[in-house]
Amino acid sequence: MSPPLDDETRYRLLKLLESRPELSQRELADEMGVSLGKVNYCLRAVMERGWVKVKNFARHPKKRAYAYYVTPKGAEEKAKVTARFLNCKLAEYEDIKREIERLQQEASAGGGVADKYC
């Protein structure tokens, strides 16, 4: 059994396909910052779940031209995953905010001014 897709990957893939169904797998890989193999795996997973359908353009000059369409079921999943992904990012934001506050207190207690080294 294959590992499940994480929410971030699922969100990014469905969002890209919803807005630009004509993207090739190579273009999807570039946009998502992942390997071509991972995009192929992800596309197969979302198609198996019925979230995306693929259409081949037989009359297209590039015989391998496809378009990936997000189905109504896929749009529903995208809405759910968007909410989960947002909650995860908000939690990360709160954690980072607390860490920054802690570091600012630590820096001011040490008497030094924080230099910009990042």
C-alpha positions as CSV (number, residue, x, y, z in Angstrom):
1,M,0.0,0.0,0.0
2,S,1.3,3.5,-0.9
3,P,1.8,6.2,1.7
4,P,-1.0,8.7,1.9
5,L,-0.5,12.2,0.5
6,D,0.1,14.9,3.0
7,D,-2.2,17.8,3.2
8,E,0.3,20.3,1.9
9,T,1.0,18.2,-1.3
10,R,-2.7,17.5,-1.8
11,Y,-3.6,21.2,-1.4
12,R,-0.8,22.4,-3.8
13,L,-1.6,19.9,-6.4
14,L,-5.4,20.4,-6.4
15,K,-5.0,24.2,-6.3
16,L,-2.6,24.1,-9.4
17,L,-4.8,21.7,-11.3
18,E,-8.0,23.8,-10.5
19,S,-6.4,27.0,-11.9
20,R,-4.3,25.5,-14.7
21,P,-5.5,22.0,-15.8
22,E,-3.3,22.1,-18.9
23,L,0.0,21.9,-17.0
24,S,2.2,19.0,-17.9
25,Q,3.6,16.7,-15.2
26,R,7.0,18.3,-15.6
27,E,5.5,21.8,-15.2
28,L,3.6,20.6,-12.1
29,A,6.8,19.2,-10.7
30,D,8.6,22.5,-11.2
31,E,5.7,24.5,-9.7
32,M,5.5,22.3,-6.7
33,G,9.2,21.9,-6.2
34,V,9.1,18.1,-6.3
35,S,10.3,15.4,-8.5
36,L,8.5,14.3,-11.7
37,G,8.1,10.8,-10.1
38,K,6.4,12.3,-7.1
39,V,4.0,14.3,-9.3
40,N,3.2,11.1,-11.3
41,Y,2.5,9.2,-8.0
42,C,0.3,12.1,-6.7
43,L,-1.7,12.3,-9.9
44,R,-2.4,8.6,-9.8
45,A,-3.5,8.9,-6.2
46,V,-5.9,11.7,-6.8
47,M,-7.3,10.1,-9.9
48,E,-7.8,6.8,-8.1
49,R,-9.8,8.7,-5.5
50,G,-11.9,10.4,-8.2
51,W,-10.7,13.9,-7.3
52,V,-9.2,14.5,-10.8
53,K,-10.0,13.3,-14.2
54,V,-7.6,13.3,-17.1
55,K,-8.4,14.1,-20.8
56,N,-6.1,13.3,-23.7
57,F,-6.1,15.7,-26.6
58,A,-5.7,13.3,-29.6
59,R,-5.8,16.1,-32.1
60,H,-3.2,18.2,-30.3
61,P,0.2,18.5,-32.2
62,K,1.8,17.0,-29.1
63,K,0.1,13.7,-29.0
64,R,0.8,13.4,-25.3
65,A,-1.0,16.6,-24.3
66,Y,-3.3,16.1,-21.3
67,A,-5.5,18.2,-19.2
68,Y,-6.2,17.4,-15.5
69,Y,-9.7,18.4,-14.3
70,V,-10.6,18.7,-10.7
71,T,-14.0,16.9,-10.3
72,P,-16.8,18.1,-8.0
73,K,-15.6,15.5,-5.5
74,G,-12.1,16.9,-5.9
75,A,-13.3,20.4,-5.3
76,E,-15.0,19.2,-2.1
77,E,-11.7,17.6,-1.0
78,K,-9.8,20.7,-1.8
79,A,-12.1,22.8,0.5
80,K,-11.5,20.3,3.3
81,V,-7.7,20.1,2.8
82,T,-7.5,23.9,2.5
83,A,-9.1,24.3,6.0
84,R,-6.8,21.6,7.5
85,F,-3.7,23.2,5.8
86,L,-4.7,26.6,7.0
87,N,-5.1,25.4,10.6
88,C,-1.7,23.7,10.4
89,K,0.0,26.9,9.1
90,L,-1.8,29.0,11.8
91,A,-0.4,26.7,14.5
92,E,3.1,26.9,13.0
93,Y,2.7,30.7,12.9
94,E,1.7,30.8,16.6
95,D,4.7,28.5,17.5
96,I,7.1,30.8,15.6
97,K,5.6,33.9,17.2
98,R,6.1,32.4,20.7
99,E,9.7,31.4,19.8
100,I,10.4,34.9,18.5
101,E,9.1,36.4,21.7
102,R,11.2,34.1,23.8
103,L,14.3,34.9,21.7
104,Q,13.6,38.6,22.1
105,Q,13.4,38.3,25.8
106,E,16.6,36.2,25.9
107,A,18.4,38.8,23.8
108,S,17.2,41.8,25.8
109,A,18.1,40.0,29.1
110,G,21.6,39.4,27.8
111,G,21.9,43.2,27.2
112,G,22.8,42.8,23.5
113,V,21.0,43.8,20.4
114,A,20.1,41.1,18.0
115,D,22.2,41.3,14.9
116,K,20.8,40.3,11.5
117,Y,22.6,37.1,10.6
118,C,20.0,35.0,8.8
